[in-house]
Amino acid sequence: MPVRFEFHDKTAKDKPDGWEFSEKIMPAKGSKWILFTDATIPTNGAFETFRGNFGRMEATKENLDQIYRVLALHQGQ
């Protein structure tokens, strides 16, 4: 799934003083993530996650279990 990383949450806040891009803020290559998107159609060939970091969770067993619990609670609504 092609994802666009833009390093802002679209709240129009300025970046913090001294902030610079580095590889350490990117997800590790080969890591697995749960992505939340606003739209099911890519924009300019990629999906945008919901409000930056709020739109992704590492796909750990605990996070997956949490998502499955929420889905089960709201099934059929």
Secondary structure, 3 states (H helix, E strand, C coil): CCEECCCCCCCCCCCCCCCCCCHHHCCCCCCCEEECECCCCCECCEEEECCHHHHEEECCHHHHHHHHHHHHHCCCC
